[in-house]
Amino acid sequence: MFTFPDIDPVAISIGPLQVRWYGLMYLGGFLLGWLGARSRARRPDSPVAPAQVDDLVFYVAIGVIAGGRLGYMLFYNFGALIDNPLAIFRIWEGGMSFHGGLLGVLIAMGVFARHVRQPYFAVTDFIAPWVAPGLGLGRVGNFINGELWGAEAQAGAFWAVVVDGVPRHPTQLYEAALEGLVLFSILWGFSLRTRPIMAVSGLFLF
């Protein structure tokens, strides 16, 4: 076991500007998704042309940030939203909802699919494998922030993390491995061959 270190959630400070570790995880997820989508777009069966990848990632980023922030404020910090509606724009203060971000991405994909005149589920099949690395990095961000700990660990769980004197399961790292590495490997391997429309998206949701 090891004691969870007191990690400053702010990675970089330049005057009044603060860059948080969680924000860097999001940035890393977008970067990996962009690189993966560019590679996938070169295949002849791709519904997204290489020249459209930048637009696709932009739509995804807007969906994740807008949906994630709105979901967080509505479900977890509604009082602050009522007191000051402009607080929703203070993304540098942290606070994102996974389910809100997912819904935001689904809506953004609909707008993008209509823009490029492709079937909706063809676009979601295209992007699904590259969502997984972002999910994994997001969980790493949760670990750095010291949030979303698991249940108390039993004696002998040498991998447990001591938080406030209590050994707990680092479920954020479990999920980072499962949602990031394992899920990506499954989706990427499955999508190497041409599949029926919605097959990759369905596997992602399953």
C-alpha positions in Angstrom: 0.0 0.0 0.0 1.1 3.6 -0.4 -0.3 6.8 0.8 -2.0 9.0 -1.8 0.3 12.0 -2.4 -1.2 15.5 -2.1 -1.0 16.4 -5.8 -1.7 20.0 -6.7 -4.6 19.8 -9.2 -3.0 22.8 -11.0 -0.3 21.5 -13.3 0.9 24.9 -14.7 0.4 28.4 -13.4 1.3 31.5 -15.6 0.1 34.6 -13.8 -3.6 34.3 -13.4 -3.8 31.5 -15.9 -4.0 28.0 -14.4 -3.8 24.8 -16.4 -5.2 21.8 -14.4 -4.1 18.2 -14.8 -7.7 17.3 -15.6 -7.6 19.7 -18.5 -4.4 18.2 -19.7 -6.0 14.8 -19.7 -8.8 16.1 -21.9 -6.3 17.7 -24.2 -4.4 14.4 -24.4 -7.6 12.6 -25.2 -8.4 15.0 -28.0 -4.9 14.6 -29.4 -5.0 10.8 -29.4 -8.4 10.9 -31.0 -7.3 13.3 -33.7 -4.3 11.1 -34.5 -6.3 7.9 -34.6 -9.1 9.5 -36.7 -6.6 10.8 -39.2 -5.2 7.3 -39.6 -8.7 5.7 -39.9 -9.8 8.3 -42.4 -7.3 7.0 -44.9 -9.1 3.7 -45.3 -11.2 3.5 -48.5 -14.3 2.5 -46.5 -14.1 5.5 -44.2 -17.3 7.7 -44.0 -15.0 10.6 -43.0 -12.5 12.1 -45.4 -9.0 13.0 -44.1 -9.8 16.7 -44.8 -12.9 16.4 -42.5 -11.1 15.0 -39.5 -10.2 18.4 -38.0 -13.8 19.5 -38.2 -14.9 16.2 -36.6 -12.5 16.6 -33.6 -13.7 20.2 -33.2 -17.3 19.1 -33.0 -16.4 16.3 -30.5 -14.5 18.8 -28.4 -17.4 21.2 -28.3 -19.8 18.4 -27.4 -17.6 17.0 -24.6 -16.9 20.4 -23.0 -20.4 21.9 -23.4 -22.3 18.7 -22.5 -19.9 17.8 -19.7 -20.0 21.2 -18.1 -23.8 21.7 -18.5 -24.4 18.2 -17.0 -22.2 18.9 -14.0 -23.8 22.2 -13.2 -27.4 20.8 -13.6 -26.9 17.6 -11.6 -24.1 18.3 -9.2 -23.9 22.1 -8.7 -27.4 23.4 -9.5 -27.4 25.9 -6.6 -24.3 27.7 -8.0 -25.9 27.7 -11.5 -29.0 29.4 -10.1 -27.0 31.9 -8.1 -24.7 32.8 -11.0 -25.6 31.3 -14.4 -22.3 32.6 -15.8 -20.6 30.0 -13.6 -21.2 27.5 -16.3 -18.5 29.1 -18.4 -15.8 28.8 -15.6 -14.4 25.5 -16.9 -11.0 26.3 -15.4 -12.6 25.8 -12.0 -13.2 22.1 -12.8 -16.4 20.1 -12.8 -17.4 17.9 -15.7 -20.1 15.2 -16.0 -19.3 12.0 -17.9 -22.9 11.4 -18.9 -23.3 15.1 -19.9 -20.2 14.9 -22.0 -21.4 11.6 -23.7 -24.7 13.2 -24.6 -22.9 16.3 -25.9 -20.8 14.1 -28.2 -23.8 12.2 -29.5 -25.5 15.5 -30.4 -22.3 16.9 -31.9 -22.0 13.7 -34.1 -25.5 14.3 -35.3 -24.7 17.8 -36.4 -21.4 16.7 -38.0 -23.1 13.7 -39.8 -25.7 16.1 -41.3 -22.9 18.5 -42.3 -20.9 15.9 -44.2 -24.1 14.1 -45.4 -23.2 10.7 -43.9 -25.4 8.3 -41.9 -25.3 9.1 -38.2 -24.2 5.6 -37.1 -21.5 5.5 -39.7 -19.9 8.5 -38.1 -20.3 7.1 -34.5 -18.8 3.8 -35.7 -15.9 5.8 -37.1 -15.2 7.7 -33.9 -16.1 5.1 -31.2 -12.6 3.4 -30.9 -11.0 6.8 -30.4 -13.3 7.8 -27.6 -11.8 5.1 -25.3 -8.3 6.7 -24.8 -10.0 9.9 -23.7 -12.1 8.0 -21.2 -9.0 6.4 -19.8 -7.1 9.6 -19.5 -10.2 11.2 -17.8 -10.0 8.6 -15.1 -6.3 9.3 -14.6 -7.3 12.9 -14.1 -9.8 11.7 -11.4 -7.0 9.9 -9.7 -4.7 12.9 -9.7 -7.6 15.0 -8.3 -8.1 12.5 -5.5 -11.7 11.9 -6.3 -14.0 8.9 -7.0 -12.2 6.5 -4.8 -13.5 2.9 -4.4 -14.5 0.9 -1.4 -12.3 0.3 1.5 -9.7 -2.4 0.6 -9.2 -5.5 2.6 -6.0 -6.4 4.4 -3.4 -7.8 2.0 -4.5 -5.6 -1.0 -0.9 -4.3 -1.6 -2.1 -2.1 -4.5 -4.5 -0.2 -2.4 -4.1 3.5 -1.8 -4.3 5.0 1.7 -6.6 8.0 1.6 -7.2 9.9 4.9 -5.8 6.9 6.8 -8.1 4.4 5.0 -6.8 2.0 2.3 -9.1 2.2 -0.7 -9.3 0.7 -4.1 -8.0 3.0 -6.8 -11.1 2.4 -9.0 -10.1 5.4 -11.2 -7.0 3.4 -12.3 -9.0 0.2 -12.7 -11.4 2.1 -15.0 -8.6 3.9 -16.8 -7.2 0.4 -17.7 -10.6 -1.0 -18.7 -12.1 2.0 -20.4 -8.8 3.2 -21.9 -6.6 0.3 -22.8 -8.9 -2.8 -22.9 -12.0 -1.1 -24.5 -9.8 0.6 -27.1 -8.0 -2.6 -28.0 -11.4 -4.4 -28.4 -13.0 -1.7 -30.5 -9.9 -1.0 -32.6 -9.4 -4.7 -33.4 -13.1 -5.2 -34.2 -13.1 -2.2 -36.5 -10.1 -3.3 -38.5 -12.5 -5.1 -40.8 -15.5 -3.5 -42.5 -18.5 -4.1 -40.2 -22.2 -3.6 -40.6 -23.3 -0.1 -39.7 -23.8 0.5 -36.0 -21.8 -2.6 -35.1 -18.8 -0.8 -33.6 -21.1 1.7 -31.8 -23.2 -1.1 -30.4 -20.0 -2.9 -29.1 -18.9 0.4 -27.5 -22.3 0.8 -25.7 -22.3 -2.9 -24.7 
